[in-house]
Amino acid sequence: MLTPRTAAASAAATTPSIERRPIAAAFRGLIALTAATGLAIECAHGNVLVVLSFFTIWSNILVAVVLGRGAFRAWTRRPPLPAPWTGGALLCISVVGLVFHLVLDNGASEFNQAAEIARLTGARAVANQLLHTVTPIGTALDFFLLTAPGALRWRHAAQWLAAPGLYFAFSLVRGALLSPDAPTRYTYPFLDVTAHGYTGVLTHAVVLGAAFYVLGLAIVGLDRIRPVPRRLG
């Protein structure tokens, strides 16, 4: 019969060791720092309470936390974060990038804010690109090139809808509490109850929610068929 010390040594000998992953740690740290830099610039140049009311900011905070922790785990030889967290961060920040480039910064869109975006200069313009372009691309590269595939499940696409659902409720409550003449009463034009009414805003929310779900299913589907990254293999 094995003594406790012998049993522990035997278990340790049979447990596969986790290697330090410096490339993953460095890349995730860089993307987390990118998100944090964009957040810091926005807070320094605007009202912090207003800045924190945007879904873009919520998503970049999520990216900074998830990839920051992922970088720490990769460097300290700890197991990766659960796939639903990394996949959820990818979904949220992907929606941020897609909505910005296809809806808000698109002159052909009904809800375009291209003129306001074009007027951004200096640090604000840099932060805008970091939060809407660099972090979505970096998060996608990390997920598909530096994480093991096959860990996501179809149910995760539905579970991730909690994030936009929570934000939608927050936006409506916030808009109802602010005065009608507040310039940032509604953070996005498609959530403006004054312009579209509750029926119109709810319709927009359902369309965006469906897009969220479809994109979530696409991420899960790609995760289940993508090859194992060479470094992981």
C-alpha positions as semicolon CSV with decimal commas, in nm:
position;residue;x (nm);y (nm);z (nm)
1;M;0,000;0,000;0,000
2;L;0,133;0,345;-0,091
3;T;0,196;0,596;0,184
4;P;0,041;0,941;0,134
5;R;0,376;1,090;0,031
6;T;0,443;0,805;-0,211
7;A;0,093;0,832;-0,352
8;A;0,133;1,205;-0,407
9;A;0,465;1,152;-0,580
10;S;0,313;0,884;-0,799
11;A;0,024;1,113;-0,895
12;A;0,261;1,396;-0,976
13;A;0,466;1,165;-1,194
14;T;0,162;1,066;-1,399
15;T;0,018;1,420;-1,431
16;P;0,137;1,591;-1,752
17;S;0,332;1,908;-1,686
18;I;0,219;2,237;-1,838
19;E;0,486;2,423;-2,030
20;R;0,534;2,796;-2,012
21;R;0,386;2,954;-2,325
22;P;0,581;3,277;-2,376
23;I;0,439;3,360;-2,720
24;A;0,081;3,329;-2,599
25;A;0,164;3,521;-2,282
26;A;0,330;3,806;-2,471
27;F;0,056;3,834;-2,734
28;R;-0,228;3,823;-2,482
29;G;-0,050;4,074;-2,264
30;L;-0,011;4,306;-2,562
31;I;-0,381;4,288;-2,652
32;A;-0,485;4,337;-2,288
33;L;-0,254;4,641;-2,273
34;T;-0,402;4,771;-2,598
35;A;-0,754;4,752;-2,454
36;A;-0,642;4,912;-2,126
37;T;-0,467;5,194;-2,314
38;G;-0,777;5,273;-2,518
39;L;-0,989;5,268;-2,202
40;A;-0,750;5,498;-2,019
41;I;-0,745;5,750;-2,305
42;E;-1,124;5,756;-2,326
43;C;-1,160;5,806;-1,950
44;A;-0,895;6,080;-1,950
45;H;-1,068;6,276;-2,228
46;G;-1,430;6,231;-2,126
47;N;-1,678;6,189;-1,845
48;V;-1,592;5,854;-1,686
49;L;-1,955;5,770;-1,609
50;V;-2,053;5,837;-1,970
51;V;-1,754;5,643;-2,106
52;L;-1,843;5,341;-1,893
53;S;-2,196;5,341;-2,037
54;F;-2,091;5,213;-2,381
55;F;-2,096;4,846;-2,480
56;T;-1,761;4,905;-2,651
57;I;-1,611;4,986;-2,312
58;W;-1,778;4,689;-2,142
59;S;-1,639;4,457;-2,409
60;N;-1,288;4,600;-2,396
61;I;-1,284;4,570;-2,017
62;L;-1,379;4,204;-2,065
63;V;-1,097;4,160;-2,319
64;A;-0,845;4,327;-2,088
65;V;-0,942;4,102;-1,796
66;V;-0,973;3,775;-1,989
67;L;-0,658;3,815;-2,199
68;G;-0,468;3,962;-1,907
69;R;-0,548;3,658;-1,696
70;G;-0,476;3,435;-1,994
71;A;-0,133;3,593;-2,031
72;F;-0,059;3,538;-1,662
73;R;-0,167;3,174;-1,681
74;A;0,037;3,110;-1,995
75;W;0,350;3,254;-1,834
76;T;0,306;3,080;-1,497
77;R;0,234;2,736;-1,649
78;R;-0,127;2,730;-1,533
79;P;-0,416;2,579;-1,728
80;P;-0,584;2,813;-1,978
81;L;-0,904;2,994;-1,888
82;P;-1,226;2,802;-1,960
83;A;-1,318;2,825;-2,327
84;P;-1,661;2,989;-2,264
85;W;-1,479;3,292;-2,122
86;T;-1,239;3,332;-2,412
87;G;-1,513;3,258;-2,665
88;G;-1,752;3,501;-2,497
89;A;-1,490;3,776;-2,498
90;L;-1,429;3,710;-2,867
91;L;-1,801;3,732;-2,944
92;C;-1,855;4,059;-2,757
93;I;-1,553;4,235;-2,903
94;S;-1,631;4,101;-3,253
95;V;-1,978;4,256;-3,235
96;V;-1,815;4,583;-3,127
97;G;-1,589;4,582;-3,431
98;L;-1,859;4,477;-3,676
99;V;-2,121;4,726;-3,552
100;F;-1,867;5,007;-3,556
101;H;-1,737;4,945;-3,908
102;L;-2,059;4,827;-4,072
103;V;-2,315;5,047;-3,895
104;L;-2,168;5,347;-3,712
105;D;-1,876;5,434;-3,941
106;N;-2,063;5,351;-4,262
107;G;-2,207;5,646;-4,453
108;A;-2,467;5,421;-4,613
109;S;-2,605;5,306;-4,276
110;E;-2,926;5,447;-4,131
111;F;-2,748;5,491;-3,797
112;N;-2,413;5,616;-3,923
113;Q;-2,203;5,854;-3,715
114;A;-1,927;5,879;-3,975
115;A;-1,909;6,258;-3,958
116;E;-1,857;6,260;-3,581
117;I;-1,602;5,980;-3,604
118;A;-1,408;6,162;-3,877
119;R;-1,372;6,465;-3,648
120;L;-1,180;6,264;-3,387
121;T;-0,814;6,366;-3,368
122;G;-0,506;6,296;-3,161
123;A;-0,538;6,059;-2,866
124;R;-0,915;6,020;-2,914
125;A;-0,863;5,895;-3,270
126;V;-0,596;5,653;-3,149
127;A;-0,825;5,520;-2,874
128;N;-1,107;5,481;-3,124
129;Q;-0,894;5,255;-3,345
130;L;-0,755;5,059;-3,052
131;L;-1,099;4,984;-2,907
132;H;-1,288;4,918;-3,231
133;T;-1,026;4,765;-3,462
134;V;-0,708;4,646;-3,291
135;T;-0,863;4,462;-2,996
136;P;-1,123;4,273;-3,207
137;I;-0,856;4,156;-3,452
138;G;-0,609;4,069;-3,176
139;T;-0,867;3,876;-2,975
140;A;-0,968;3,675;-3,282
141;L;-0,604;3,592;-3,364
142;D;-0,541;3,480;-3,008
143;F;-0,849;3,257;-2,999
144;F;-0,799;3,086;-3,332
145;L;-0,418;3,061;-3,333
146;L;-0,318;3,024;-2,969
147;T;-0,595;2,823;-2,801
148;A;-0,688;2,457;-2,824
149;P;-0,997;2,384;-3,038
150;G;-1,308;2,183;-2,964
151;A;-1,390;2,308;-2,613
152;L;-1,696;2,519;-2,701
153;R;-2,051;2,378;-2,707
154;W;-2,356;2,494;-2,898
155;R;-2,529;2,597;-2,576
156;H;-2,261;2,859;-2,517
157;A;-2,398;3,070;-2,804
158;A;-2,727;3,108;-2,615
159;Q;-2,554;3,166;-2,281
160;W;-2,349;3,451;-2,428
161;L;-2,672;3,640;-2,505
162;A;-2,679;3,736;-2,136
163;A;-2,421;4,008;-2,206
164;P;-2,615;4,205;-2,472
165;G;-2,939;4,141;-2,282
166;L;-2,794;4,295;-1,967
167;Y;-2,659;4,591;-2,164
168;F;-2,993;4,648;-2,337
169;A;-3,173;4,661;-2,002
170;F;-2,904;4,893;-1,864
171;S;-2,938;5,129;-2,162
172;L;-3,315;5,159;-2,130
173;V;-3,304;5,217;-1,754
174;R;-3,022;5,470;-1,791
175;G;-3,207;5,657;-2,066
176;A;-3,525;5,669;-1,859
177;L;-3,339;5,814;-1,560
178;L;-3,148;6,085;-1,748
179;S;-3,308;6,414;-1,845
180;P;-3,442;6,438;-2,202
181;D;-3,188;6,706;-2,292
182;A;-2,885;6,502;-2,184
183;P;-2,653;6,477;-2,490
184;T;-2,556;6,116;-2,415
185;R;-2,893;5,996;-2,290
186;Y;-2,877;5,701;-2,530
187;T;-2,532;5,570;-2,611
188;Y;-2,615;5,433;-2,958
189;P;-2,856;5,576;-3,217
190;F;-3,041;5,245;-3,262
191;L;-3,122;5,246;-2,888
192;D;-3,266;5,598;-2,889
193;V;-3,622;5,564;-2,759
194;T;-3,694;5,931;-2,833
195;A;-3,623;5,879;-3,203
196;H;-3,758;5,528;-3,255
197;G;-3,996;5,460;-2,967
198;Y;-3,985;5,150;-2,751
199;T;-4,126;4,936;-3,031
200;G;-3,856;5,046;-3,275
201;V;-3,578;5,005;-3,019
202;L;-3,705;4,659;-2,925
203;T;-3,707;4,564;-3,294
204;H;-3,347;4,679;-3,328
205;A;-3,255;4,484;-3,015
206;V;-3,411;4,165;-3,150
207;V;-3,224;4,203;-3,479
208;L;-2,894;4,264;-3,300
209;G;-2,965;3,978;-3,060
210;A;-3,024;3,744;-3,353
211;A;-2,698;3,862;-3,511
212;F;-2,524;3,803;-3,176
213;Y;-2,660;3,448;-3,164
214;V;-2,570;3,367;-3,524
215;L;-2,217;3,498;-3,475
216;G;-2,191;3,297;-3,154
217;L;-2,295;2,982;-3,340
218;A;-2,036;3,061;-3,608
219;I;-1,761;3,091;-3,345
220;V;-1,863;2,759;-3,190
221;G;-1,880;2,594;-3,532
222;L;-1,537;2,721;-3,633
223;D;-1,396;2,611;-3,299
224;R;-1,520;2,256;-3,357
225;I;-1,367;2,219;-3,704
226;R;-1,046;2,422;-3,685
227;P;-0,717;2,234;-3,668
228;V;-0,495;2,226;-3,362
229;P;-0,244;2,513;-3,379
230;R;0,104;2,379;-3,457
231;R;0,255;2,516;-3,137
232;L;-0,012;2,344;-2,927
233;G;0,031;2,021;-3,119
